[in-house]
Amino acid sequence: MYKAPLKELRFVLHQLVGDARLAELPGLEDYSTDLADSVLEEAGTFAEEVLAPINRTGDLVGAKWTPDGVVMPPEFKAAYTQFADGGWTQLRAPQEHGGQGAPTILGTAVEELWASANLAFKLCPMLSQGAVEAIEQCGTPAQKHQYLPKIISGEWTGTMVLTEPQAGSDLAAIRTRAVPDGDAYRLYGQKIFITYGDHDFTPNTIHLVLGRIEGAPAGTKGISLFIVPKVMVNDDGSLGERNDVRCVSIEHKIGIHSSPTCVLSFGDRSGAVGYLVGEANRGLEYMFIMMNAARLSVGLEGYAIAERAYQHALEYSRNRVQGRPGGKRGPSEGKPLPIAYHPDVKRMLLTMKAHADAARAIALYTAAQLDIGRRHTDAAVRGAAQARGDLLIPVVKGWSTETGVAMASLGVQVFGGMGFVEETGAAQFYRDVRITTIYEGTTGIQAADLVGRKVARDAADAMSKLIADMVEDLEPLTASQPSAAAALAAVGALRDATTNLLQSWKQDPERALAVSVPYLTLSGLAIGGWLLARSYDLAAASMNDDREFYQGKQQIVRAYMEQVLPQAHALAVIVKSGAGSIVDADPALF
């Protein structure tokens, strides 16, 4: 049974990140910790009572393709209606178009609850949110008026339509054609891997499609972005005839079975009517607005499933009585004990919880930086916060999702043989989370982005400033807590690795890219260690408020420092001297 981790979220939001200061930002004057707590409480209830109970049903039933369109499980359709009626589709959307204007940090906290409770369901509103951001930032006033209110209300949904059969991550290879037709365009082509590309939740879906206008330059410089509605919209906002776009099949996946992954065909008859967003040939630039938002959202999916898998494994381990560990610890000496008392099971549970806590802290800290970067009145503060948020996005996406996969695997291990049996539910979390390291850019792509665009491009200026801030925070704490010393050492390893990485980049970018994933992993571990060391100190100061919670918090931090963080030093060695074995390898000899 899923229990929304509201105490954990409140701790990170209010104590660790300090979200109360966001009320000083333009547009967030009404924000408060009381408001955040109220939203989280309601979201937790919806996640626990509506979404979590149908997660298993969605896995077993799944989305079904028919010639007339994708049919969703009835329970999912009913849940979406409740979701939209409850105003959840409006939470982060701009107020001028019917949204609530909540900050990114609160939206990120709420999204964790959706992802933990029901990842397949959560993906639908995630894509709609991305479509809203792209149209709001790049669309014409008429496009905003036509589409945003109904996507924001949940009456319609939105998608992100990029990938083609011959163009996976290489978007320069996109072939979808856009032929001018008066004020619009006619699109022809096929797209694959389109999440929620078709469904029966709503009567219309607004596709944001990458295509190439006839005569446009080759490569990424010739890609444009188009709004392609599933059903044409009349001038008065009512729905007209069906557009020439259809779902020709859905993928049969190992997980997220009730998230329809569609193959969409555009222009089988007269051409799918599309409307240019912004300027021609700037589509990839506009699409990255959606992709960056999606990368934060997908990153949180990793630790959300880690949290869910942890809760599931913890409940089982507390009830599964088997044997007795060595030593005298534990109640009822001489009698069998729940496996939660066995040392290796404790190790696995602590590892799962520690990773989830660290990844959550990084994601919410990143979200706060994005809020400051978007809204602060001081341009210098805005720029610094945005640079830090941009730096951390690939870490959130890459490290958190790899963490989610590893922790869900540990969840299966806690169950032992029963974890390999579908009926226990442990396997579903592993199957569902496995995609998160792949979609919206694989871990390798995130690592290349971190190294090439975020570290090398500014000569590690943003990373160096983050490292300096972490050192400044940690040094005073080393006198009072051992965990701070371990975290400080890991940050030192990150600093040295960054220096070595820049040297490798200057020598040969391929050498730096060969160790980019270890560098990304080191970054996640070290930044997580910094935030958890601060958590330990905050827990000590708050102990009288809720002793059990804060003692548990310190226990988790200790496990992270002793069981997880030592990996940072090995990764720093790999970054320094491990590139040669990759660069010099000949695939013909594999």
Secondary structure by P-SEA (a helix, b strand, c coil): ccccaaaaaaaaacccccccccccccccccccaaaaaaaaaaaaaaaacccccaaaaaaacccccccccccccaaaaaaaaaaaaacccccccccccccccccaaaaaaaaaaaaaacaaaaaaaaaaaaaaaaaaacccaaaaaacccccccccbbbbbbccccccccccccccbbbbbcccbbbbbbccccccccccccccbbbbbbbbbcccccccccccbbbbbbcccccccccccccccccccccccccccccccccccccccccccbbbbcccccaaaaaaaaaaaaaaaaaaaaaaaaaaaaaaaaaaaaaccccccccccccccccccccccccaaaaaaaaaaaaaaaaaaaaaaaaaaaaaaacccccaaaaaaaaaaaaaaaaaaaaaaaaaaaaaaaaaaaaacccccccccaaaaaaaaacccccccccaaaaaaaacccccccccaaaaaaaaaaaaaaccccccccaaaaaaaaaaaaaaaaaaaaaaaaaacaaaaaaaaaaaaaaaaaaaaaaaaaaaaaaaaaaccccaaaaaaaaaaaaaaacccccaaaaaaaaaaccaaaaaacccccc
